[in-house]
Structures are given as structure tokens and as C-alpha cells.
Amino acid sequence: MKRPSLLLSFTPFVILIAIISFGVRMFGDEITAGPSQIALLFSAIVSSLIAMYYLKVPWEKIEEGMMDNLSKTGSAIFILLMIGALTGSWMMSGIVPTMIYYGLKLIHPSVFLLTIFILTGCVSLMVGSSWTTIGTVGVAMLTAGQIMGYSSPWLAGAIISGAYFGDKISPLSDTTNLAASIAGVELYKHVRYMLYTTVPAIIITAVIFGLTGLFSDVSVSANIDLHIGALKGTFLISPWLLLVPAATIYMIVKKMPPVVTLFLSALAGAIVACIFQPEVCSQINQNQSGWFSGSLYSSLKMLSGEVSLNTGDTLLDSLTSTSGMAGMLDTVWLILCVVVFGGVMQASGMIQVITEKLVSMIRSTVSLVSATVGACIFVNLTLSDQYMGILIPGKMFSETYKKKGLRPELLSRTLEDGSTVTSVLIPWNTCGIVQSSVLNVATLAYLPYCFFNLITPIVTIIVAAIGYKIEKKN
């Protein structure tokens, strides 16, 4: 087996970027409905041919790399399907409409962006999951913001910024625990050390969203009272419905498996819909005879497929339409293609060559931190998975941090600042794929407004450059 050169290692990545760039120009928001998948598969085939016929890598090893990636991504696929089911049942049960209703009634438009940034951050901090936060509270707040007149990319940016800042510093988060364990740091020491870069990023982001809301002209939106009336005319709005999200948070805090938690929450939403929203179910069940058969049909439909309602309000009709698990199938297809490409790149040794080149360029602490951030982003770009973006650079740089006498919490913090927050900004990364599908906003559309995610890697390099709290081992 030959060792690939640096130029050869970059070749599949350059091909992928080139095809996707042309695809974005030609297909726009429809890029993830097929063209991105073809680009990933084509790049994977090119990588496989180079690996087998030039680098002499046996096909069995390439296949093993793909299967290894699939085993790490399988749970994400099931979680994604459950989020689709949950979004459908929570919308039809009136849970999301209730959140929208109280959001419109209680939050003033001028502070709406700042409020949802803080709200999603607090929820994500409690539950330790950006995906769950965005799929529940995020979807509701996106709809409420659209009714107020805000653009979807701005709203998605505020929601994602909040959800990822909460996820990043939550002791319940899988990425937080992974980064701490890879670097060999006690969990709460890792969380405390992250505050030196997270707090400045939060403050800057909050100021941006606060000022944007104050100076935004959202008065051009249609009469909010009209939309509120349409909501109340279609759904039973009650604070009692919020007991289902409260139970979901409780299950997450008790560390029940995410797939089980989301499935039970989606099922609870379907049951609530059949009991409290009979008129909504009657629109779905196509006049099935009998309460039981009608309820069963409605439940299965809202969990699995497309459902649209006639609310008498054109905007609400589009916002309350859902696709259930079926709406996530394009995303699942994309994730599978990502798994194939990432597996080939890793099995061929191309990723290792590029990351080793980064290590060889290190001269100082700030260059070490910068190289770690760069490696995290690069792995997110090529292997398209935030866990790999923590694992590979973590293993690769751990000895370098030790040789320079730096404390391991600097490594664990840099891994999170470089990988966790940037994964959602990449259209073909699993995080970017999922959030763009759940919020129905293209990754490249919301990317410029995810200020927390963009600012955090810069802050961590600046903090390293000025040497603040960069402590050496005794």
C-alpha cells in the first residue's frame, strides 16, 4: 500500500467542491434533493479508483472504512426520522401552534431574534441536544418569526446559534463528553475552561441579534392578530399541551436513549392530537368511519407522511404543513452518500496525510491552536461528521500538546470550538444536512447569520494569541 501525496489527497475534495459549487448555481435550494448525493458518490468513486489502482489499497479495506462510518452514523439516521415524526405530530396536536401563539403574544418583535437565541440556548443547555432543540422549539419559533415578518435565514441563524451554544457547554451533550474524554480532561473542568471563549462569543452574538431586532422593520408583515385568530380557529390552544415538551425534557435529563425519547414524544403528540384536536384529525383522516379507525389513520399519517391543513390563512397553511418521516428521506439518502465518501477518504489514508501536514507547520501555541481548529474544520468538510471532527484531530494533536507542556483542557476546548460549532455550517455535513431539512432553510442561506458558530473559532484563536489562561503543566 502506497502513501498518497498531499496533492493527490486534496484531489477528491477539490472535485467534490467543484461539482457542488456548480450544483448550487444550477439547482439552488434543490441541491440536496439529488445533485449533492451524485457529487458525493462521484467523488467517492474517484477516491476509490485512486486508492485501489494507484495506492494499492484493497477493496475490502475501503468497504470496511465505509461500514465503520455507517456504524457511527446509524443512530443519527434514526434520530432524524424520529424528528420528522415528532415535528408532524407536534404540529397537528397543537403543541407547536401553542408555542407559536405564546411566542407571538409574549415576545415583542424588536427583541424576537435575541429572545429565541437565548431561549434555544437555555433549552439546549438543559437537554444537551441541539438537534432536539431545533426540531421542537426551533421549528415553533421559526414559524412565529416568519409571521412577524423576519426572513427565514435570520431566524434560522438565531435558532442554530442558540442551540449550538447550549449544546457546546452542556454536561449532557455527547460532543462535550466526547471532547473531554479524548483529551483526558474531567468533564466539568472542560466545561469551565470553555467559558473563556464561549462567553465572549455569546456576548458578541447577543449584541448583533439585539441590535438587528431593534433596527429591523418588521411592521410590513401582515396583521399578527389575524394570524393569531387563524391559529385559535384551527387548533385548541392550551398551556396544558406544553406538558408533552416538558416530559420530553425530563426524559432527556434522565438520559433515556434519544431515539426512544423522540419516538415516545412523537407518539404522545399523535395521541394528544386525536384527543384534543378532533377537527384537525377530521381533515387528515379522509372521513374514515369510526373514531378508532379515524384516529389511527390520522396518527399514522401525521407521523409518517405529508399533511396539510386548511386554516383559512395562506401563510399558516404553508407553515403548518408537515412531511413526517417521509420528509427526511432525501436527508437520509444524503447522509448515506456522505458516509461512503468519508469512509473512502479515511481508508485510503488521504485524511491522515493532510492532517500530518498541518502538524508539521506548528511553531507556537497560537499556531497549534489554529492548526487544531483548521484540522477540525477540514475533517468536518471531508468526513462530514462532527464526531470524526473531534476524534481525528484529538488523537492527532494530543501528543503535540503534551510535548509543549500545555494542559489537556486547551485541546478539549479547541476541539469543541473548531468542530462542534462549525459542523452545522457545511451543507454536506450530517449536522448541516439535518438542520437545513428540519428548518427548511438551505445551509448556505442561514450560514452568514449563525454568528455564534462563525465567531467562536475566531475567538479561540485570539485568546490563544494573547495568551489568556493558556496555562502550562507544572
N, C-alpha and C positions, 0 to 999 in steps of 0.2 A: 504493500500500500504506500503510494507516494504522498508527500506532503504538499498541499496546494500552495501556490504563491499568493501574495497579497492581492495582486491584480486579478488573478483567477477567482479568488474568494469573493471579490466585490462584484464579479460579472453577473451572477443570478440576481443579486439585489438591484443592480442598475437596470437590468431587463424588466424586473417587476415594477420599479418606479416609473420607467418609461411607458410601459403599457397602461398602467393605472392613470398616469397623467393624461394620456390621450383619451382614455375611457371617461375621465371626469369631464373633459371638454365635450365629448360626443354625447354622453348619456346623463350627465349632471347627477341629480339625486338618485337616478335609477342605476347607478354604478354597482350597487351591492345586490342587485336583482339578477346577476349573472355575469356581467363583464369582469368584475373583480375576481370572481371564482375562476374564470378562464385564465386570467392573468396569473393567479397563484399556481394553478395547475401547470400552465406552460412553463413558468419559472422553475417549478419543481421538476418537470421533465428535463429541462436543460441542466439543472443541477445533478440529476440522476445520471444523465449521459456523461457529463464531465467526470462524475465520481466513479462510474463503472469502467469507462473506456480509457480514461486518462490517468486517474488516480488509483485505478485497480481496486476499488472498494467493492466487495461482494454485495450482490443484491440483498442477500439475507440480512446484512448489517444495516442497509438502508431501510429495509422493511421493519427491522427491529426498532430503529430510531423513530419511524412513523408511529408504530404501535405504542412505544413508550410515551410519546407526546399525547396520543389519543387517551391513554390511561389517565394522564394528568388532567385532561380536558373533559372527560366524560361527565363528571359531576356538574361542570359549568353548563353543559348542554341541557341536562335535566333541570337545573335551576332556571335556565332561560325559558324552557317550556312551561314550567310552573309559574313564572312571572307572567307569561302570556295568559294562562288560565286565570290567575289572580286578577289581572287587570280587567279581564272581561267580566268576571263575577262581581268584583267590587264596583264596577261602573253600573251594572244592571241592578245591583242590590241597593243602590242609593248611597253607598259608603263614600265613594269618590265625589258624587254630587253634593253630599253633605259637607265634605271638606271644602269643595269649591264654594258652596253657599256661605259658609262661615268665613272663608278667605275673602270673599267679595264684601261681606258685611263688616268685618272687623279690621281689615288691613287697608290703610289709605293707599291709593295708587302711587303717591310720591315716595313712599318708603317700601313699596312692594318688593323690589329687587333685593334690597338689603334684608328685608324680613325673611324672604324664602332662602336666602343664603345662610342666615343664622338658624332658621328652622330646620332645614335639611341637615345642617352641620350637627345640631343637637340630637336629632333623631339618629343619624348615622353613628354618632359617638355612643349612644345608648345601645344600639343594636349591633354595631360593629360590621355593618354591611352596606356599602354604597349601592350595590345592585338592588337590594330590597328597598332601601330608602327612595331611590329614583323611581322604582316600579310602583310605589304606593303614593307617598306624599308628593314625590316629584311630579307624577302624572297629574295629580289633582291641582297642584299649584301652577303647572304649565297651562292647564285649561283656564284657570281663574285669571292668569296674567294675560292670556290671549283675549279674553273677554274685556279686560281693562284697556286693551289696545297695544300692549307690548309685543315686540316681534319675538317669534319663537327662538331664534338663535340667542338673543339676550337672556331670555328666560331659561333656556337650557344651560347657558353658561353659568348663571347664578345657582341653579339646582345642582349641577355637576360640581362646581367649586365647593359648595357647602357639603355635599355628600362625601367628597373625597377628603376634605379636611377632617371631617368627623371620623371617617374610616381610618385615616392615616394615624391618628393618635388614640384610637380606641383600643383598650386592652383586650376587647373581644374580637378584634379584627384578625383574620387569618394572615394577612400580609404583615401586620405589626408583629405577630408572634413568629412568623417565618423569618423576618429580617433580624429579630433579636436572637433567635436560635442559631442562624447561620453565622452570626458574628460572635456568638458565645457571650451574650450580654443578658443580665437579668431584665425581665420584661419591663418593670416599672422604671428602672434606671434608663432603659432605652426610650420610654415614653417621655420622661422628664427631659432628657437630652434633646429630643426632637423639638421641644418648645422653643429653643433658641433660634430655630429657623422658621418654625411654623407660625409663631405669634406675629413676627413682622409681616409674613405673607398674608395672614388673616387680616391684620390691620389695614394694609395697603388695599387688599381686595374689598374690604368693607367700605373704605373711603370711596373707592371707584363706584361701587354699586349704589352707595348712598347719594353721591353727587349726581350720578346718572339719573336716578329716580327723581331727584329734586328738580332737575333741569329738563326732564323729558316731558313732551307734550302728549299726554295720553287722553286728552279731552276729545280727540277726534273719534274715539271709539263710540260704538252705538250705546244707547241708554242702558246702563248697567241694571237699573231697576227692571227693565224689560226682560233681560236675560234671567234675572233672579225669579221673576214671575213665571217664566217658562220652565225653570228648574222645579219650582214648587208645584207647578201644574202637572209635571210629568212624574216626579218622584216624591215619595214621602220623605221629608227632610226631618231628621231627628238626631239629637246628640247621642241617643241610645245606640245608634248604628256604629258609633265610634268605639264601642266595646270590642268589636272584631279586630280593628287595628291594635287596640290595647292588648288583647290576648296574643296577637302576633308578636308584639314587642316582648311580652312575658315569656313566650316560648323561645325566642331568640336569646334572651338574657339567661334562661335556664339551659342554654346550649343544646337545644334539640337540633338534630340534623337539618340543614337549610332546606333540603328537598321536602322533608316531612313537614316542616313548619309552613312552607309556602303552599303545599298541597292542602293541608288542613285549613289554612286561611282562605284559599280559593274555594274549597268545599263549603266552608262556613258562609262565604259570600253568596254562593248559589242557594243555600238553604234560606238565608235571610231574604234573598230576592223573591223566592216562592211564597214566603210568609208575609212580607211587608210591602212588596211591590207587585200585587196581582195584575194591575193594569199593564205594567211593563211586560210581565210574563205573557199576558194575553196577546201582545203584539209579536212576541217571539214564537209562541207555540203553534201558530197557524191553526188555531181552533181545534186542537186535539180534544177529543171527548174525555171528560172526567178530569178531576183535579189532579189525581196522581199522575196520569199519563201526560197531562199538560205540563205539570211541574217537572217531571223527569225529562221531557223533551227540552224545555227551556233551560234546565240546568246543564244538560249535555251540550246544548248549542252554545250557550254563553261561555262555557269552559273551553270548548274545542274550536269553534268556528266564528265566522263573521256574523255580527249582529248590528243592525242599525235601527234607530228609533225615529218616530215622527213626533217631535216636541212642539212643532209649530214655530220653531225658531231655527232659521237656516244655519246659523253659526253653531248652535248647540247640537243640531243634527250631525254635523261633521265631527264635533268634538267628542260626542258620546258614542260614536260608532266604534266598535272593537273587533278584533280578529282572533282572540283566544290563542290557543296553542298553534293553530294553523298559520297565524300571522308571523310566527317565529321561524317557520321552516326555511325561508331564504337565509336567515341568520345562521341557522344550524348548518346549512349547506356551506356557507362561507367559512364557518369555524372548522369544518372538516377539511376544507381546502387549505386553510391556514396550518392545520396540524400536519398535513402532508408536506408542505413546503418547509416548515420548521424542522420536521424530522429529518428530511434530506440534508438540509444545511448543517445540522448538528452531526449527523452520521458521517458526512464527508470530511469533517474537520475544518471546514471553511470558517465557521464561527470562531474556533479556537485561534486560528491564525490572525484574524483581525483583532481579537481582544489581546493577544500576546503583543501585538504591535503597539497597542495603547500602553501596555505596561512598560515597554521599553522606552517610552518617551517621558517617563516620570522623572522629575528632578527635585521637586519641592512638595511641601504639604498641599499647597493650593493646586499644583498640577496633579497630585494624586487624587484629590477630591474631584477635580474637573474630569480626570480620566475615568473615575468611577461613575460619575453622572453620565458621561458620554457612552460608556460601555452599557449602562442600564438602558439608555435610550436606544442604542444600537440593537441590543438584544430584543427590546420591545418591537423595534421595526422589523427585524428579520425573523425571529421565532414567534412573534405576535402573541406573547403571553406574559403577563406581569409577574407570574411566579418564576418563570425562567429568567426574567429580567432582574430578579433578586438573587436567585440561586447561582447562576453562572458568574456574574461579577463578584458575588460574595465569596465564592470559592477561589476565584482567580486573584483577588486583591488581598485576601486575608493575611497571607504571609508578608506581603509588602508593608501593610500597616504595622505588623509585628516588628519587622526589621527596622522600621523608622521609629519604633518606640511609641506609637500612637495608641491611645486607648481604643478598645474594640467598639465602644458606643459611637465613635466617629464613623466607623464603617457602617454600622447598622442604620444610623441616621441618614447617611448619604445614599444607601441603597433604597430607602423609602422615598427620599427627596428626588431621586433620579428615576425610579421605576414605577412605584405605585401611582404617583400623580400624573405621569406622562402617558401611561398606557391607554388612557381614555381619549387621548388626542390623535391617535393613529387609526385611520379608517379600517385597516385590516387586522388590527389587534383585537383580541376577543372582547376587551373592555369597550373599545370604540365601536365595535360591531353591535354589542348588546345595547349600549346606551342610545345609540342612534336609532335602533329599532324600537326600543321601549318608548322613547320620547318622539319618535317620528321626525327627527331633525338630523340632517346629514352631519357627519363628523366634521367635515371641513367648514360647514356653516356655523357650528357652535364653537369651533376651536378658538377663534380670536377673542371670545368672551369668557373663556374659562381662565379667569385671571389668576386664581389661586394656583391652578395647575401649571401655568406658564411662569409665574413669579417664583415659586418655591425652588426649582433647580438653580435659578439665578441667585437667590438669597443664600443658598447653602454654599455656593462658590465665593460669594462676597464675604460671608462670615469666616470662611477658611482663609481668605486673602488677608483680612485684618487680624486674624489670629485670635478671635474672641472665643474663649472657652475651649480652645484646641489644646487639650492637656496631654502631656507625655506620661507614660507609665513611670512609676517610681523605680 
